[in-house]
């Protein structure tokens, strides 16, 4: 399975995924599809989160200053992932 962002334009992204399905087992094919969809969801979520990420500068909303820890490495698991 491979996944790549092939096009970016403003807030639009085109993701391309290649998956191999098992011709002898529907169950195995469904599992591969589930893994692929989860991987695509992770990548799309990562792209969405970068839109709202800060560089560590304070965030001011309605005169209230909120601190940010900046970019931190986080592990995100989709709910259906094994």
N, C-alpha and C positions, 0 to 999 in steps of 0.2 A: 504494500500500500504506500502510495506517495501522495503528498499534498503540497501544493505551492500556491502562493499568491501570484497570479499572472498579470493582473492589471489593477492599478489604483488610480482613482480620479475623484478628488474631493472626499466625500464620505462614502463613495461606492468602491467596492472591491470585487474582483472576480477571482474565485478560488477554483483551482483545478485539482481533481482527485482521481487517482487510478487505483482500482481495487481488483483483486483476483478472486473470482467466485469458484467454488468447488463444484464441478459438474456432476459429482457422484453423491453429494450430500446436501440436501436443502438446509438442514440444521447448521452445517458448517458455513454455508453461504450466508445464512441469516446472521450468524455470529460475525462474519467478516463485514457485513453491511453495518451492523451495530457498532463495531470498532471504528469503521470509516466515518460514520455519522458523528460519533463522539469526538473523533479527531477534528473533523470539520467544525463542530461546535466550539471546541477548545480554541481553535485558531481564530474563529470569528469573534469569540468573547475577548481574546487577547487584543485583537485589533480595536474592538469597541472600548476596552478599558484604557488603552493608550490615549484615546481622545480626552479622557478625564483625568489623566495622570498629571501630577505637578512635578516640578524640579526641586521641590523642597521649600519654595517660598510660601509665606503665610497666605491663607485663603481668607478673604474678607467678604462676609455676607451680611448685609444690613447693619454695618458698623461693628460686627462681631468678628474678631480675628481668631482664626483657627489655625493651629500648627499642623504641618505635614511632616512625616518622617522621610519624605522623598520616595524614590523608587526602591522598593524592597522585593526580593525574590520570594515569590509565593507559589505554592503548589495548589492547583485547582483541579478537582476531580468531578467529572460530570456524574449525575446521579445514577446513570445506568452502567457505568464502567465497572468491570470486574476487578 
